[in-house]
Amino acid sequence: MPSINTAAGPVEYRETGNGMPLLVLHGTPGGSDQGIAAARVLGVDAHVIAPSRPGYLGTPLSTGRTPGEQADAMVELLDALGLDAAVVLGVSGGGMTAVAVAARHPDRVSGLVLWSAVTAPMRIPAWPLLHGPLARRSTGDALLRRLRRSPRLLIGRAAADEATAEAALAIAETVFPVTDRRDGLANDARQARRLDADALSDVSAPVLIVHGTKDRNVPYRHALHAMRSLPSAQLVTVPGADHWTTPADASARAALGVFLREIAAGSPQDR
């Protein structure tokens, strides 16, 4: 994958599509592959820039440990690509960095999307992936083979449809192998415990928040916290959806499409 040497350090990234720049910050664990997969699942029509956050795949952790340091590195990536501004979409653990980009560099962020995003201190249960059986490449590969045969295992046999299962599988494919994502996972767990819950108050860009009410990975209270901090934001609640089923929700994807089109038109509605 291409990598750019910024003042903060190397940043691996992938690009796809054309149009309005959309910086997609992947979850925990993930990588540039997950950013591209998330953009595809969400059906976005944009110039997607999907970096591997520090500690994931080809971006070393030394490029930035804290959300603020990672935010500065992401802006340097935009500089290197000749982009003045972008919509920033933070997924799950990537929400920590996404908020920091918008708070620290308001002139570079035309809009902020927080999708099932971490916005307040929490404990990320990283131990099973760092030290349990899934930490082994062979076990992760075996799990993926099983999920490819039966993707509905990710969402529950009675939940949603095959399209939702396939969308969840597309994201799950980019969690493994964990061996290439260990440093980032361990660091995200540390940063989430000490996250500054007040950082959202410094965000001035238009904001869209999407969250499922049954999310067990990042509880729905994170969306409610974000709304308390950003009362003018738009909140799309997906009743009954969890971390895996929210990305395929038609109403949430439609709201994201409208939000991005408004930003591209330069006239986002007041929320």
C-alpha positions, 0 to 999 in steps of 0.5 A: 500500500502507498505510504507518505512520510509526514513530519509526524512519521509514515502514514499508510493509506488507500484511495478510491473514488472521485469527488468530495474528499472523505477521510475515513478513520477506521475502527478498533482494530482495523486499517486502511483496508477497513476504511475502504470496506466501510466506505463501500458498505456505507455506499458513499460517493466520494473521493475516499482517503482511508489511512491506517491509523498509527499502530495498524498495518503499515503506519507505525505507532510512533506516528501518533499515540494520542488522538491529538497526535493522530489528528495532526498526522491525518492533517499532514496526510491531507497536506501531502495529498494537496487537499485543503479540507475533507469530511471526516468519518470516524467509525467506532474507535476511529471516532476518537481521532475524528473528533480530534481532527475536527476540534484541532483543525476546524479549517480543514474539516467541512463536516464530521460523521460519527458512526457508532463512534467512541466519544467518551471514556470507555474500556475496550476489551482488547485482551482476547484479541491481544492474548487469547486464541484469536491473537494467533493468525491461524485461529483468526484465519479459521474464524474468517473461513467459518464466517465466510461460510455463514456470515449470518453468525455475525448478526444472529440467525434471526436478525436482518437479511443476507445483505446485512450479513454480507456488509458485516462480513466485509468489515469483519474481514478487515479485523484479521490478522490481528498480528498486523494490528496489535500495536494500534489495538493496544494503544486504542484501548489505552487512549479510550480509557483516558479519552477527553470527553469534553473534546467535542465542545470544540467542534464547529463543523456540521455533525452527523451521528449514527448509532444503534440502540443495541450496540454492545461494542460502543454503547448508545450512550456515546451518541447521547453524550455527543448530542449533549455536547453538540446539540445542533448535530443530527442524530440518526438512531437505528432502533435495535441495531448493534455494531455489526448491523448498523452499517447496512441500515437503509435509513442511516445510509440515506441520511449519510448520503444526504449529509454528504451531498449538503456538504458538497453543495456548500449549504449544509442545513442547520441542525 
